[in-house]
C-alpha cells in the first residue's frame, strides 16, 4: 500500500463530501522555529489546508513548543485532545507508539532511496493501527534528517566516545546505540539539552544535522562528526479525539499535508550539505569519517539493534520483521 495513493484516494472521496458546517481553527505545535525547513513545512501545510477549504478550516502554527514547553509534553496533550495537531520527531511519536522508534534504529537503511521507498509505499499499514491505538492519527510522515554528533572534542570513531557524557535523544534507539558505542549516554529532551551542554553536564550531543546547526549546537560543541548513524523520520499527527470530531471533508483537507513531503525532503537534505559547509567555513571542525572509521560505527549497530527491539517491547519484533520485508520489497 502506498501512503500517497491511499491518502489521495481518501482525500478525493472526502473532498466530495458535504461541506463543513462552520469555520474551524486547529492548533499545531512544532519544536523548530519558523525559519527552519520544518517551520516552512508546517506553514506550507497550513496554507494548503486554508486554500483547499476556502478558509473554513485553518491551522494556527505554534513554534518552539509554545503550547506545552517541550515535545514530550506536547504529544501527551495531543493524545488528550488539548492540542489538536503536532509535527513531531521520531522521539515524540514513539512516546505514543514505541514501535515507531524502530525507524530511527542506527544504520537501519541501506541509503536514503531505500528509506524513502519504505516510507512512501509501506509504512502506513505498518504503523497506522499502532498510532491510532496510541491516540493519534497520522496525516503524513516528516523528514527530520540524519543524526550526527556535536562535541567539545574531536570524535572520529566509537573509541573516542569512551566515558564521554553524551546527550542522546530520550529514546532507546539513540541512547542504546551510543552506549554500545562506548559513551555514557544521557537522554535529554529538547529544552534541557543546550543548558546541559553549556554547563558541562554533558560534553557532546547527538542531533539531526539541520536542527542542531539551526539552534546553534556547533557554537557550544564545535567538533562536528558526520556519522549519519540514524535517519530520522517523524510525522504530522492529529489527536484521534479531534479527528473523530471532524467530518469527512475536513479530514480530506487535512490529508493534503502529504503533498508537502517532497518539499521537506529536498529542503532538509539540501540544508544539511549547505549548513555543514557554512559552519566549517565559520570555524567549526566538521569531520566526515573515512570508510574504515564508518565500518567501526556500523559494527556497533547489530548489538544495539537487538537491545533496541527488546527494549521497545510491544509489537517491536513483528514490526521489525515487517520493516525488513519492506526493505526487500523496495530492493526488488
Secondary structure, DSSP 4 states (H G I P E B T S, - for coil): --HHHHHHHHHHHHHTSPPPSS-EEEEEEESS-TTSHHHHHHHHHHHHHHHHHTTSEEEEEE-TTTTTSSHHHHHHHHHHTSS-EEEE-HHHHTTT-GGGGGGG-TT--SSHHHHHHHHHHTHHHHHHHHHHHHTEEEEEEEEEEEEEEEESS---SGGGGTT-EEEE-SSHHHHHHHHHHT-EEEE--HHHHHHHHHHTS-SEEEEEHHHHHHTTHHHHS-EEEEEEEEEEEEEEEEEHHHHHTS-HHHHHHHGGGGGGHHHHHHHHHHHHHHHHHHHHHTT-EEE---HHHHHHHHHTHHHHHHHHHHHH-TTHHHHHHHHHHHHHHHH-
